[in-house]
Amino acid sequence: MKKEHAIHSAIAGLIALGALATSVPAFAANAPVEKCFGINAPHMNDCAVANSSHSCAGQASKADEKDAFVLVPHGTCHKIEGGSLTPGI
């Protein structure tokens, strides 16, 4: 299970780094995106929901926060282990 968590965190980190490498308007213009909750790496989230302990990008202090999201290409979130289109509790 820990090995799967490490792999999952690595994938989330790569996705987040890819999103950071391109500007948000260019990323959004090239392809539709969706909010994928629960797959962030520490300090690598795009934003969070209103009832979260933080308000926005880069403020998630731990990995896989259920209410922090990362923008991913549309249709990708359900393919990522732990990814959800809705925030968790």
N, CA, C and O atoms as a Tinker XYZ file with bonds, in Angstrom:
   356  protein
     1  N      0.817000   -1.191000    0.000000    73     2
     2  CA     0.000000    0.000000    0.000000    64     1     3
     3  C      0.862000    1.257000    0.000000    63     2     4     5
     4  O      0.539000    2.226000   -0.687000    81     3
     5  N      1.966000    1.253000    0.769000    73     3     6
     6  CA     2.826000    2.433000    0.814000    64     5     7
     7  C      3.491000    2.671000   -0.536000    63     6     8     9
     8  O      3.698000    3.817000   -0.937000    81     7
     9  N      3.825000    1.590000   -1.236000    73     7    10
    10  CA     4.430000    1.738000   -2.556000    64     9    11
    11  C      3.435000    2.380000   -3.511000    63    10    12    13
    12  O      3.810000    3.242000   -4.305000    81    11
    13  N      2.163000    1.967000   -3.443000    73    11    14
    14  CA     1.137000    2.553000   -4.288000    64    13    15
    15  C      0.960000    4.031000   -3.963000    63    14    16    17
    16  O      0.778000    4.850000   -4.864000    81    15
    17  N      1.013000    4.374000   -2.681000    73    15    18
    18  CA     0.870000    5.776000   -2.272000    64    17    19
    19  C      2.027000    6.602000   -2.822000    63    18    20    21
    20  O      1.819000    7.726000   -3.277000    81    19
    21  N      3.223000    6.067000   -2.787000    73    19    22
    22  CA     4.387000    6.778000   -3.305000    64    21    23
    23  C      4.261000    6.991000   -4.808000    63    22    24    25
    24  O      4.579000    8.069000   -5.310000    81    23
    25  N      3.808000    5.988000   -5.518000    73    23    26
    26  CA     3.618000    6.099000   -6.964000    64    25    27
    27  C      2.528000    7.124000   -7.263000    63    26    28    29
    28  O      2.677000    7.959000   -8.156000    81    27
    29  N      1.442000    7.054000   -6.515000    73    27    30
    30  CA     0.331000    7.987000   -6.682000    64    29    31
    31  C      0.800000    9.422000   -6.443000    63    30    32    33
    32  O      0.451000   10.320000   -7.209000    81    31
    33  N      1.573000    9.642000   -5.407000    73    31    34
    34  CA     2.079000   10.981000   -5.106000    64    33    35
    35  C      3.028000   11.470000   -6.193000    63    34    36    37
    36  O      3.018000   12.649000   -6.546000    81    35
    37  N      3.839000   10.572000   -6.717000    73    35    38
    38  CA     4.763000   10.946000   -7.793000    64    37    39
    39  C      3.996000   11.364000   -9.045000    63    38    40    41
    40  O      4.354000   12.347000   -9.694000    81    39
    41  N      2.953000   10.626000   -9.381000    73    39    42
    42  CA     2.136000   10.970000  -10.549000    64    41    43
    43  C      1.459000   12.316000  -10.342000    63    42    44    45
    44  O      1.433000   13.145000  -11.251000    81    43
    45  N      0.916000   12.537000   -9.163000    73    43    46
    46  CA     0.267000   13.815000   -8.869000    64    45    47
    47  C      1.266000   14.964000   -8.974000    63    46    48    49
    48  O      0.936000   16.036000   -9.481000    81    47
    49  N      2.476000   14.738000   -8.496000    73    47    50
    50  CA     3.514000   15.761000   -8.584000    64    49    51
    51  C      3.873000   16.088000  -10.019000    63    50    52    53
    52  O      4.060000   17.253000  -10.367000    81    51
    53  N      3.969000   15.062000  -10.853000    73    51    54
    54  CA     4.284000   15.287000  -12.264000    64    53    55
    55  C      3.176000   16.053000  -12.965000    63    54    56    57
    56  O      3.442000   16.938000  -13.778000    81    55
    57  N      1.940000   15.714000  -12.652000    73    55    58
    58  CA     0.807000   16.439000  -13.232000    64    57    59
    59  C      0.846000   17.896000  -12.798000    63    58    60    61
    60  O      0.664000   18.802000  -13.611000    81    59
    61  N      1.081000   18.112000  -11.516000    73    59    62
    62  CA     1.126000   19.484000  -11.001000    64    61    63
    63  C      2.275000   20.266000  -11.624000    63    62    64    65
    64  O      2.101000   21.429000  -11.987000    81    63
    65  N      3.438000   19.650000  -11.754000    73    63    66
    66  CA     4.571000   20.333000  -12.369000    64    65    67
    67  C      4.292000   20.661000  -13.831000    63    66    68    69
    68  O      4.682000   21.719000  -14.323000    81    67
    69  N      3.623000   19.757000  -14.512000    73    67    70
    70  CA     3.259000   20.022000  -15.903000    64    69    71
    71  C      2.324000   21.200000  -16.023000    63    70    72    73
    72  O      2.450000   22.011000  -16.941000    81    71
    73  N      1.382000   21.299000  -15.097000    73    71    74
    74  CA     0.449000   22.422000  -15.105000    64    73    75
    75  C      1.169000   23.722000  -14.794000    63    74    76    77
    76  O      0.834000   24.762000  -15.361000    81    75
    77  N      2.148000   23.683000  -13.907000    73    75    78
    78  CA     2.904000   24.882000  -13.575000    64    77    79
    79  C      3.829000   25.312000  -14.703000    63    78    80    81
    80  O      4.129000   26.497000  -14.845000    81    79
    81  N      4.276000   24.366000  -15.493000    73    79    82
    82  CA     5.219000   24.679000  -16.563000    64    81    83
    83  C      4.582000   25.514000  -17.662000    63    82    84    85
    84  O      5.277000   26.241000  -18.372000    81    83
    85  N      3.287000   25.416000  -17.805000    73    83    86
    86  CA     2.582000   26.216000  -18.797000    64    85    87
    87  C      1.742000   27.247000  -18.067000    63    86    88    89
    88  O      1.325000   27.038000  -16.928000    81    87
    89  N      1.506000   28.333000  -18.721000    73    87    90
    90  CA     0.661000   29.348000  -18.075000    64    89    91
    91  C     -0.768000   28.854000  -18.060000    63    90    92    93
    92  O     -1.168000   28.091000  -18.939000    81    91
    93  N     -1.534000   29.269000  -17.090000    73    91    94
    94  CA    -2.914000   28.804000  -16.952000    64    93    95
    95  C     -3.749000   29.162000  -18.170000    63    94    96    97
    96  O     -4.482000   28.299000  -18.652000    81    95
    97  N     -3.686000   30.397000  -18.706000    73    95    98
    98  CA    -4.489000   30.677000  -19.895000    64    97    99
    99  C     -4.112000   29.806000  -21.090000    63    98   100   101
   100  O     -4.992000   29.362000  -21.828000    81    99
   101  N     -2.817000   29.554000  -21.293000    73    99   102
   102  CA    -2.403000   28.710000  -22.410000    64   101   103
   103  C     -2.852000   27.273000  -22.187000    63   102   104   105
   104  O     -3.284000   26.605000  -23.126000    81   103
   105  N     -2.754000   26.795000  -20.959000    73   103   106
   106  CA    -3.175000   25.438000  -20.624000    64   105   107
   107  C     -4.665000   25.292000  -20.890000    63   106   108   109
   108  O     -5.092000   24.299000  -21.479000    81   107
   109  N     -5.460000   26.263000  -20.465000    73   107   110
   110  CA    -6.906000   26.212000  -20.627000    64   109   111
   111  C     -7.298000   26.361000  -22.093000    63   110   112   113
   112  O     -8.285000   25.769000  -22.531000    81   111
   113  N     -6.539000   27.143000  -22.856000    73   111   114
   114  CA    -6.875000   27.370000  -24.258000    64   113   115
   115  C     -6.601000   26.134000  -25.115000    63   114   116   117
   116  O     -7.281000   25.911000  -26.117000    81   115
   117  N     -5.617000   25.339000  -24.728000    73   115   118
   118  CA    -5.250000   24.174000  -25.531000    64   117   119
   119  C     -6.196000   23.001000  -25.352000    63   118   120   121
   120  O     -6.436000   22.252000  -26.299000    81   119
   121  N     -6.732000   22.829000  -24.165000    73   119   122
   122  CA    -7.599000   21.681000  -23.905000    64   121   123
   123  C     -8.495000   21.978000  -22.714000    63   122   124   125
   124  O     -8.106000   22.714000  -21.808000    81   123
   125  N     -9.692000   21.406000  -22.714000    73   123   126
   126  CA   -10.556000   21.588000  -21.540000    64   125   127
   127  C     -9.958000   20.874000  -20.326000    63   126   128   129
   128  O     -9.342000   19.816000  -20.457000    81   127
   129  N    -10.146000   21.458000  -19.161000    73   127   130
   130  CA    -9.605000   20.887000  -17.937000    64   129   131
   131  C    -10.730000   20.619000  -16.947000    63   130   132   133
   132  O    -11.845000   21.119000  -17.094000    81   131
   133  N    -10.410000   19.816000  -15.935000    73   131   134
   134  CA   -11.349000   19.553000  -14.849000    64   133   135
   135  C    -10.603000   19.589000  -13.535000    63   134   136   137
   136  O     -9.396000   19.352000  -13.484000    81   135
   137  N    -11.332000   19.889000  -12.472000    73   135   138
   138  CA   -10.757000   19.894000  -11.133000    64   137   139
   139  C    -10.722000   18.459000  -10.634000    63   138   140   141
   140  O    -11.743000   17.772000  -10.618000    81   139
   141  N     -9.544000   18.013000  -10.229000    73   139   142
   142  CA    -9.390000   16.656000   -9.708000    64   141   143
   143  C     -8.957000   16.766000   -8.244000    63   142   144   145
   144  O     -7.843000   17.200000   -7.952000    81   143
   145  N     -9.828000   16.376000   -7.345000    73   143   146
   146  CA    -9.589000   16.481000   -5.906000    64   145   147
   147  C     -8.876000   15.239000   -5.388000    63   146   148   149
   148  O     -9.091000   14.134000   -5.887000    81   147
   149  N     -8.025000   15.430000   -4.381000    73   147   150
   150  CA    -7.412000   14.318000   -3.667000    64   149   151
   151  C     -6.147000   13.756000   -4.262000    63   150   152   153
   152  O     -5.714000   12.677000   -3.855000    81   151
   153  N     -5.530000   14.444000   -5.213000    73   151   154
   154  CA    -4.316000   13.896000   -5.835000    64   153   155
   155  C     -3.120000   14.842000   -5.736000    63   154   156   157
   156  O     -2.091000   14.609000   -6.370000    81   155
   157  N     -3.248000   15.885000   -4.960000    73   155   158
   158  CA    -2.175000   16.879000   -4.908000    64   157   159
   159  C     -0.943000   16.379000   -4.158000    63   158   160   161
   160  O     -1.033000   15.528000   -3.273000    81   159
   161  N      0.196000   16.926000   -4.530000    73   159   162
   162  CA     1.431000   16.758000   -3.764000    64   161   163
   163  C      1.498000   17.943000   -2.795000    63   162   164   165
   164  O      0.816000   18.944000   -3.013000    81   163
   165  N      2.299000   17.855000   -1.735000    73   163   166
   166  CA     2.378000   18.993000   -0.810000    64   165   167
   167  C      2.750000   20.295000   -1.533000    63   166   168   169
   168  O      3.712000   20.335000   -2.300000    81   167
   169  N      1.995000   21.331000   -1.285000    73   167   170
   170  CA     2.196000   22.669000   -1.852000    64   169   171
   171  C      2.115000   22.691000   -3.371000    63   170   172   173
   172  O      2.672000   23.588000   -4.004000    81   171
   173  N      1.430000   21.716000   -3.965000    73   171   174
   174  CA     1.308000   21.639000   -5.416000    64   173   175
   175  C     -0.153000   21.550000   -5.848000    63   174   176   177
   176  O     -0.478000   20.850000   -6.807000    81   175
   177  N     -1.029000   22.257000   -5.144000    73   175   178
   178  CA    -2.432000   22.269000   -5.528000    64   177   179
   179  C     -2.735000   23.529000   -6.321000    63   178   180   181
   180  O     -2.019000   24.524000   -6.211000    81   179
   181  N     -3.797000   23.490000   -7.121000    73   179   182
   182  CA    -4.191000   24.674000   -7.882000    64   181   183
   183  C     -5.107000   25.566000   -7.058000    63   182   184   185
   184  O     -5.039000   26.789000   -7.185000    81   183
   185  N     -5.940000   25.005000   -6.236000    73   183   186
   186  CA    -6.781000   25.796000   -5.347000    64   185   187
   187  C     -7.519000   24.855000   -4.396000    63   186   188   189
   188  O     -7.197000   23.669000   -4.327000    81   187
   189  N     -8.496000   25.371000   -3.671000    73   187   190
   190  CA    -9.233000   24.552000   -2.710000    64   189   191
   191  C    -10.658000   25.060000   -2.574000    63   190   192   193
   192  O    -10.972000   26.160000   -3.027000    81   191
   193  N    -11.515000   24.272000   -1.956000    73   191   194
   194  CA   -12.897000   24.690000   -1.746000    64   193   195
   195  C    -12.986000   25.655000   -0.567000    63   194   196   197
   196  O    -12.056000   25.767000    0.231000    81   195
   197  N    -14.106000   26.343000   -0.473000    73   195   198
   198  CA   -14.262000   27.420000    0.507000    64   197   199
   199  C    -14.127000   26.966000    1.957000    63   198   200   201
   200  O    -13.628000   27.729000    2.784000    81   199
   201  N    -14.550000   25.760000    2.289000    73   199   202
   202  CA   -14.498000   25.325000    3.686000    64   201   203
   203  C    -13.168000   24.669000    4.062000    63   202   204   205
   204  O    -13.067000   24.007000    5.095000    81   203
   205  N    -12.161000   24.853000    3.228000    73   203   206
   206  CA   -10.849000   24.241000    3.456000    64   205   207
   207  C    -10.043000   25.016000    4.492000    63   206   208   209
   208  O    -10.400000   26.132000    4.867000    81   207
   209  N     -8.969000   24.417000    4.940000    73   207   210
   210  CA    -8.064000   25.070000    5.886000    64   209   211
   211  C     -7.134000   26.053000    5.179000    63   210   212   213
   212  O     -6.382000   26.771000    5.839000    81   211
   213  N     -7.173000   26.096000    3.864000    73   211   214
   214  CA    -6.391000   27.058000    3.089000    64   213   215
   215  C     -7.247000   27.580000    1.951000    63   214   216   217
   216  O     -8.282000   27.002000    1.620000    81   215
   217  N     -6.808000   28.670000    1.362000    73   215   218
   218  CA    -7.672000   29.322000    0.395000    64   217   219
   219  C     -7.300000   29.125000   -1.063000    63   218   220   221
   220  O     -8.162000   29.244000   -1.933000    81   219
   221  N     -6.039000   28.827000   -1.353000    73   219   222
   222  CA    -5.759000   28.732000   -2.782000    64   221   223
   223  C     -4.448000   28.036000   -3.113000    63   222   224   225
   224  O     -3.932000   27.238000   -2.330000    81   223
   225  N     -3.925000   28.351000   -4.280000    73   223   226
   226  CA    -2.809000   27.628000   -4.891000    64   225   227
   227  C     -1.573000   27.530000   -4.002000    63   226   228   229
   228  O     -1.146000   28.501000   -3.377000    81   227
   229  N     -1.016000   26.322000   -3.969000    73   227   230
   230  CA     0.230000   26.079000   -3.267000    64   229   231
   231  C      0.137000   26.021000   -1.759000    63   230   232   233
   232  O      1.167000   25.938000   -1.092000    81   231
   233  N     -1.062000   26.063000   -1.195000    73   231   234
   234  CA    -1.193000   26.111000    0.252000    64   233   235
   235  C     -1.561000   24.777000    0.896000    63   234   236   237
   236  O     -1.716000   24.715000    2.116000    81   235
   237  N     -1.703000   23.732000    0.128000    73   235   238
   238  CA    -1.984000   22.408000    0.694000    64   237   239
   239  C     -0.720000   21.896000    1.377000    63   238   240   241
   240  O      0.298000   21.690000    0.715000    81   239
   241  N     -0.769000   21.691000    2.675000    73   239   242
   242  CA     0.440000   21.323000    3.413000    64   241   243
   243  C      0.776000   19.841000    3.334000    63   242   244   245
   244  O      1.905000   19.456000    3.635000    81   243
   245  N     -0.167000   19.007000    2.939000    73   243   246
   246  CA     0.104000   17.577000    2.847000    64   245   247
   247  C     -0.454000   17.020000    1.538000    63   246   248   249
   248  O     -1.288000   17.650000    0.887000    81   247
   249  N      0.009000   15.855000    1.171000    73   247   250
   250  CA    -0.413000   15.217000   -0.070000    64   249   251
   251  C     -1.818000   14.659000    0.046000    63   250   252   253
   252  O     -2.291000   14.334000    1.135000    81   251
   253  N     -2.464000   14.557000   -1.084000    73   251   254
   254  CA    -3.763000   13.890000   -1.223000    64   253   255
   255  C     -4.863000   14.490000   -0.357000    63   254   256   257
   256  O     -5.705000   13.757000    0.161000    81   255
   257  N     -4.871000   15.807000   -0.192000    73   255   258
   258  CA    -5.950000   16.446000    0.561000    64   257   259
   259  C     -7.243000   16.309000   -0.236000    63   258   260   261
   260  O     -7.284000   16.634000   -1.423000    81   259
   261  N     -8.284000   15.833000    0.409000    73   259   262
   262  CA    -9.543000   15.535000   -0.271000    64   261   263
   263  C    -10.281000   16.771000   -0.755000    63   262   264   265
   264  O    -11.162000   16.666000   -1.608000    81   263
   265  N     -9.935000   17.962000   -0.217000    73   263   266
   266  CA   -10.622000   19.172000   -0.638000    64   265   267
   267  C     -9.731000   20.101000   -1.456000    63   266   268   269
   268  O    -10.146000   21.215000   -1.778000    81   267
   269  N     -8.522000   19.675000   -1.800000    73   267   270
   270  CA    -7.631000   20.451000   -2.657000    64   269   271
   271  C     -7.658000   19.837000   -4.053000    63   270   272   273
   272  O     -7.700000   18.616000   -4.204000    81   271
   273  N     -7.633000   20.690000   -5.063000    73   271   274
   274  CA    -7.670000   20.134000   -6.413000    64   273   275
   275  C     -6.467000   20.544000   -7.238000    63   274   276   277
   276  O     -5.765000   21.511000   -6.943000    81   275
   277  N     -6.262000   19.757000   -8.293000    73   275   278
   278  CA    -5.259000   20.006000   -9.310000    64   277   279
   279  C     -6.013000   19.999000  -10.632000    63   278   280   281
   280  O     -6.862000   19.134000  -10.851000    81   279
   281  N     -5.717000   20.950000  -11.517000    73   279   282
   282  CA    -6.341000   20.949000  -12.834000    64   281   283
   283  C     -5.666000   19.902000  -13.710000    63   282   284   285
   284  O     -4.443000   19.883000  -13.847000    81   283
   285  N     -6.474000   19.041000  -14.295000    73   283   286
   286  CA    -5.967000   17.989000  -15.182000    64   285   287
   287  C     -6.775000   18.030000  -16.479000    63   286   288   289
   288  O     -7.883000   18.564000  -16.492000    81   287
   289  N     -6.244000   17.480000  -17.559000    73   287   290
   290  CA    -7.014000   17.434000  -18.802000    64   289   291
   291  C     -8.355000   16.723000  -18.591000    63   290   292   293
   292  O     -8.436000   15.733000  -17.865000    81   291
   293  N     -9.392000   17.238000  -19.229000    73   291   294
   294  CA   -10.738000   16.685000  -19.078000    64   293   295
   295  C    -10.746000   15.184000  -19.387000    63   294   296   297
   296  O    -10.168000   14.736000  -20.377000    81   295
   297  N    -11.409000   14.425000  -18.523000    73   295   298
   298  CA   -11.517000   12.982000  -18.700000    64   297   299
   299  C    -10.388000   12.188000  -18.074000    63   298   300   301
   300  O    -10.364000   10.962000  -18.186000    81   299
   301  N     -9.453000   12.858000  -17.417000    73   299   302
   302  CA    -8.286000   12.195000  -16.843000    64   301   303
   303  C     -8.471000   11.828000  -15.380000    63   302   304   305
   304  O     -7.955000   10.804000  -14.932000    81   303
   305  N     -9.195000   12.641000  -14.632000    73   303   306
   306  CA    -9.269000   12.482000  -13.179000    64   305   307
   307  C     -9.713000   11.087000  -12.756000    63   306   308   309
   308  O     -9.122000   10.494000  -11.854000    81   307
   309  N    -10.746000   10.563000  -13.399000    73   307   310
   310  CA   -11.256000    9.244000  -12.989000    64   309   311
   311  C    -10.263000    8.117000  -13.252000    63   310   312   313
   312  O    -10.437000    7.008000  -12.746000    81   311
   313  N     -9.218000    8.390000  -14.041000    73   311   314
   314  CA    -8.198000    7.383000  -14.328000    64   313   315
   315  C     -7.079000    7.373000  -13.286000    63   314   316   317
   316  O     -6.276000    6.441000  -13.251000    81   315
   317  N     -7.021000    8.403000  -12.439000    73   315   318
   318  CA    -5.959000    8.524000  -11.445000    64   317   319
   319  C     -6.445000    7.960000  -10.115000    63   318   320   321
   320  O     -7.493000    8.366000   -9.611000    81   319
   321  N     -5.698000    7.041000   -9.554000    73   319   322
   322  CA    -6.073000    6.433000   -8.274000    64   321   323
   323  C     -6.212000    7.519000   -7.212000    63   322   324   325
   324  O     -5.294000    8.311000   -7.000000    81   323
   325  N     -7.360000    7.549000   -6.552000    73   323   326
   326  CA    -7.613000    8.531000   -5.508000    64   325   327
   327  C     -8.222000    9.817000   -6.033000    63   326   328   329
   328  O     -8.639000   10.661000   -5.239000    81   327
   329  N     -8.287000    9.994000   -7.347000    73   327   330
   330  CA    -8.849000   11.210000   -7.942000    64   329   331
   331  C    -10.363000   11.227000   -7.869000    63   330   332   333
   332  O    -11.015000   10.196000   -8.031000    81   331
   333  N    -10.917000   12.403000   -7.623000    73   331   334
   334  CA   -12.362000   12.562000   -7.549000    64   333   335
   335  C    -12.756000   13.912000   -8.133000    63   334   336   337
   336  O    -12.046000   14.902000   -7.958000    81   335
   337  N    -13.881000   13.949000   -8.822000    73   335   338
   338  CA   -14.376000   15.199000   -9.395000    64   337   339
   339  C    -15.106000   16.054000   -8.361000    63   338   340   341
   340  O    -15.456000   17.203000   -8.634000    81   339
   341  N    -15.331000   15.495000   -7.185000    73   339   342
   342  CA   -15.986000   16.244000   -6.112000    64   341   343
   343  C    -15.092000   16.233000   -4.877000    63   342   344   345
   344  O    -14.395000   15.250000   -4.622000    81   343
   345  N    -15.109000   17.334000   -4.101000    73   343   346
   346  CA   -14.265000   17.372000   -2.903000    64   345   347
   347  C    -14.741000   16.374000   -1.853000    63   346   348   349
   348  O    -15.942000   16.167000   -1.682000    81   347
   349  N    -13.812000   15.771000   -1.166000    73   347   350
   350  CA   -14.134000   14.841000   -0.083000    64   349   351
   351  C    -14.164000   15.557000    1.248000    63   350   352   353
   352  O    -13.910000   16.758000    1.341000    81   351
   353  N    -14.474000   14.804000    2.253000    73   351   354
   354  CA   -14.544000   15.380000    3.610000    64   353   355
   355  C    -13.239000   15.122000    4.328000    63   354   356
   356  O    -13.080000   15.520000    5.482000    81   355
